[in-house]
Amino acid sequence: DIVMTQSPDSLAVSLGERATINCKSSQSVLSRSNNRDYLAWYQLKPGQSPKLLIFWASTRESGVPGRFSGSGSETDFTLTISSLQAEDVAVYYCQQYYSPPWTFGQGTKVEIK
Amino acid sequence: QVQLQESGPGLVKPSETLSLTCSVSGGSFTNYYWTWIRQPPEKGLEWIGYIHYSGSTNYNPSLKSRVTISLDTSKNQFSLRLNSVTAADTAVYYCAKGGGLTYDSWGQGTLVTVSS
């Protein structure tokens, strides 16, 4: 199984400041056949349905605010919230869909400082 | 946007079978993959398995011997059965639209506790 490791486990950021979450996979999730990284990011808020934010490592899902961006390739990825808003308080997960069983990181909790 | 809603017992006894149903509304049920994912307390997300509208399935090897996912196309529903449960199966169970890639719609999740 591909192990996904996120860092940090939690972070507190002031409103309007940048939040950065890292995700590392135990093996590359880059497909050489189509040059795509099989990496997604999700947002989980208590009492709500999880929400897909980013897929193919850097493509924003329709309707996701522009302050969310994804970057990275092969084994190292980053989710950045450029200007944290109150509604961004949540737990964020990365997921690889390169090789079954599809696996998730342990989650990063984002709070307001 | 399709909507999904999990339903089923919130309490299951050890060694018994956990059964959940996901009802899909507001969109097409055909030609998609449908997935179950769970989150044990204080832990991360775990992919359980998926079923395609054609009926083909794929399960997490760690659960494969105990899991069955099935479809009821007449009701736009798909179901999860997990046999021989233990306390380690206590989790919030989510159903989601998607299979071998990403999951673009999710249910709100339902907590299932395994306890006598």
Interface residues (C-beta under 8 A of the other chain):
Chain A: Y38 A40 Y42 G47 Q48 S49 P50 K51 L52 F55 E61 Y93 Q95 Y97 P100 P101 W102 T103 F104 G105 Q106 G107
Chain B: L4 K43 G44 L45 E46 W47 N58 N60 P61 S62 Y94 A96 G100 L101 T102 Y103 D104 S105 W106 G107 Q108 G109
